[in-house]
């Protein structure tokens, strides 16, 4: 039985890693109430409630007052009581991928390390897609190049 559990955990780690390598999934601006638990940079255990800024099937972004660092492991629990399933069972392990100082706190980007459906909802129907900053930059660059071509051909 222990071997099956180990194989399952290994499979989930491989799935999370492959999705992280792709990192092409759409993020949606959906404000879920979550509780984040872990160990801070000083070694103290913390539990903090916050609201997601964006979510995807495999990741999420949120603000915390607790300073974390990249590669920290945290637990994220969904606190939305309006969902049919018990909020106690909606918990996943995440790896911190991005930490940025933001308005008196920390903006955290985290990646889900298991295949649990934490959000339990159709994200596309709940929120609008977050603008893809890379696509915006590429679009802006192509517009500048087009203007430059037109200006030089005059």
SULLIN-V243444 format. One line per field, one symbol per residue. psi: psi as a letter, one per 40 degrees, with the letter a starting at -180 (. if undefined). burial: 1 if it has 9 or more other C-alpha atoms within 8 Angstrom, else 0. A space follows every 50 residues. Layout:
psi = ???
burial = ???
This chain:
psi = ddddddddddddddddddddddfeihiighghhihhiahaeeehhihhia hidiiideiiiiiiehhiiieihihhhheheeidihddegiihihhdhhh hhfeahhhhihheieigddfihddediihhhhdddddddddddddddddd dde.
burial = 00000000100110111010000000111101111111110000010001 11111101111111001111001111111100000010011111111110 00001111111111000100001000111100000100000000000000 0000
